[in-house]
Amino acid sequence: MSAQRVLIAALSGFVAGVAVGLMVAPASGSETRHRIADSATDFTDSVKDKIRKFRGKVKEELDDLDVGVTGESDYNN
């Protein structure tokens, strides 16, 4: 099983668990919908932040690799 499939399965399980947890909690329908929307927004922001950090690390590694191989940086965005 590829890492991408494992990540997708884990994220899907997390989202489903949060949704079910919010739906079975004693609250009104509109309150539950707001909680689900807030959780989805928080989750999306968290994933975006992690992707930004990962991209930054990858760029740094590529820059370091380029400097290490050529002795100077030729890497262009």
Contacts in CASP RR format, 6 or more apart in sequence:
PFRMAT RR
TARGET T0000
AUTHOR 0000-0000-0000
METHOD contacts of the structure
MODEL  1
MSAQRVLIAALSGFVAGVAVGLMVAPASGSETRHRIADSATDFTDSVKDK
IRKFRGKVKEELDDLDVGVTGESDYNN
11 47 0 8 1.000
14 43 0 8 1.000
15 40 0 8 1.000
15 43 0 8 1.000
18 36 0 8 1.000
18 39 0 8 1.000
18 43 0 8 1.000
19 36 0 8 1.000
22 32 0 8 1.000
22 35 0 8 1.000
22 36 0 8 1.000
22 39 0 8 1.000
23 32 0 8 1.000
23 36 0 8 1.000
25 32 0 8 1.000
25 35 0 8 1.000
27 35 0 8 1.000
62 75 0 8 1.000
63 73 0 8 1.000
63 75 0 8 1.000
66 73 0 8 1.000
66 74 0 8 1.000
66 75 0 8 1.000
67 73 0 8 1.000
END
